[in-house]
Amino acid sequence: MKILLVDDDPRLRELVRMALERADYTVITAADGQSALTQAGRDAPDLIVLDIGLPEMDGFEVCRRIRASSEVPILFLTARDDEIDRIVGLELGADDYVTKPFSPRELVARVRAILKRTHGRGQGSEARHGDLRLDRAAHRVWVGEAEIALTSTEFTLLDHLVRHPGQVRSRRQLIEAHWGARSPVSDRTLDSHLRNLRRKLSEAGAPEALETVHGVGMRLGGL
């Protein structure tokens, strides 16, 4: 699989490139936002590792422009352990983030987990709930005839709810469904993704698709 690595620090870029290539990924690199946009459009990577603190055009703006036409998974790199950066990134459509300094092994593990979620779904497996239809192999979702573009995280959360029709799923269950049982992901991070998912479903004609059960969790509503 092909990964686009975007960071303006040549030493870090080389370190991460070597770690990813040792894990059998093909790596292309960019040192700034404009080059990243060009490479993303030309080379169609399977995942983008994107530094927030880029010169001239920061990672947030790069993510925003990519999300205007693509749902390729994005893993943010941030030099600050600042929750607001993480929330903004996730609201823009990033799938995960790693805070600098980090170990190359951790980064490779995060990349592998995202790609497994995105590309590891059963071939030809479809699911339906009312007017909602999911194609897990193709990573596509429709409400009626309207197709919705979802990020990897949004797709996994919706798929988890579809797999448990009528059941209320707790926040912890939703977090574990995507990030794993030992994940330190906060409720605020989950809320950012659920808010984006709810908005997209509403725009497709399903405003009541996600039902919040206060103090308990969330379930899939009528469609």
C-alpha positions, 0 to 999 in steps of 0.5 A, spaced: 500 500 500 502 507 498 503 512 503 504 519 502 508 522 508 508 530 509 513 533 514 517 539 513 523 536 517 527 532 513 530 528 519 524 526 521 521 525 514 527 520 513 526 516 519 518 515 518 519 513 511 524 508 513 520 505 518 514 505 514 518 501 508 521 496 513 513 495 514 513 493 507 509 500 505 511 504 499 512 511 501 512 518 497 514 524 501 512 531 501 515 537 505 510 542 504 502 543 503 502 545 496 506 539 494 502 534 498 496 536 495 499 535 488 502 528 490 495 526 493 492 528 487 497 525 482 499 518 486 492 516 490 495 514 496 492 509 501 493 513 507 496 520 508 501 522 514 500 529 515 504 534 519 500 540 522 505 545 523 507 545 516 510 552 513 505 557 509 499 552 508 498 548 515 496 541 515 489 543 517 488 547 511 491 541 507 486 536 510 480 541 509 482 541 501 483 534 501 477 532 504 473 537 499 474 531 494 477 525 497 476 520 503 483 518 504 485 516 511 489 521 514 493 521 520 495 527 523 502 529 526 502 534 532 508 537 536 503 539 541 499 535 546 493 540 545 486 537 545 484 543 541 488 541 535 486 534 536 479 536 536 480 541 530 483 535 526 478 530 527 472 535 526 476 536 519 476 529 518 482 526 520 482 519 522 487 519 528 493 523 530 500 522 533 503 527 538 511 528 537 515 525 539 513 519 538 516 512 536 516 509 529 513 503 532 507 506 534 506 510 528 507 504 524 502 501 528 497 506 528 498 506 520 496 499 520 490 499 524 487 505 520 489 501 513 486 494 516 479 498 518 479 501 511 481 495 507 480 489 511 472 488 511 469 482 508 469 482 500 462 483 498 459 484 505 453 488 505 448 491 510 442 494 510 437 498 515 431 501 512 433 506 507 441 505 509 445 501 505 453 499 507 458 496 502 463 494 507 468 491 501 467 498 497 467 502 503 460 506 501 454 508 504 447 510 501 441 513 504 436 511 499 439 513 492 444 518 495 451 516 497 454 519 503 462 520 503 464 517 510 471 517 513 474 511 515 472 513 522 465 515 521 464 508 517 466 504 522 462 507 527 456 507 523 457 500 521 458 498 529 451 501 530 448 497 524 451 490 526 447 492 533 440 494 530 436 496 536 441 496 541 444 502 545 451 502 544 455 506 550 461 511 548 466 506 551 463 500 546 463 505 540 470 507 542 473 500 542 469 498 536 474 503 532 480 505 536 481 498 540 479 496 548 486 500 551 485 506 547 485 513 551 481 516 546 476 521 549 469 522 549 470 529 546 474 526 540 468 521 539 463 526 539 467 530 534 466 524 529 459 522 531 457 530 530 460 529 523 456 523 521 450 525 524 450 531 519 452 527 513 446 523 514 441 528 515 444 532 509 442 525 505 435 525 508 436 521 515 436 526 520 433 521 525 438 516 523 442 516 530 438 517 536 442 519 543 440 515 549 442 520 554 446 517 560 447 511 556 449 511 549 447 511 542 443 507 537 441 507 530 434 510 529 428 509 524 430 510 517 
